[in-house]
C-alpha cells in the first residue's frame, strides 16, 4: 500500500510538471494572440493607450501615434490574409523581408518625428526588450 501511495504521488507530481508553461490563449497578457481576433481599429486603439501609459504622450502625440498604429495594423491584417497557407519561394521571401525592413525604417522615422528625445529612447528600449523576449521564447520552443 505504501508503494502504491508513493507511486501515485510521483505520478501526480510528474503530471503537474508536464503541464504547458505560460499564459493560456485567453490570458490578457498574451497580447499578440489576443489581438489577432480584434479589428485593426481596436488594435490601434489598444496599442496607442499602452504607449500613452508607458511614454506619457500628450493629445497631439496620441492622435499621431494612433494614426500610425492604425496604418500598421491594417497592413498586418492585409499581409496575414494574403499569405494564409501560402508557400513562398526564396525570391518571394526575400521581397517580403525587404518590404518588412522598409516598413520598420519608415515606422522608426515616424516615431522619431512624433516623440521627443526621452520618449523616443524609451520607445526604442521597449521595442528591443520585446524583440529579445520574443527571440528567447522562440529559442526555447526549438529545443
KAVEN-V155048 format. One line per field, one symbol per residue. phi: phi as a letter, one per 30 degrees, with the letter a starting at -180 (. if undefined). Layout:
phi=???
//
This chain:
phi=.ddddddddddddddddddddjdddddddddddddddddeddddddddddddddchddddddddddddddddddddddddddceicdcddddddddddddddddddddddddddcdddddddddddddddddddddddddddd
//
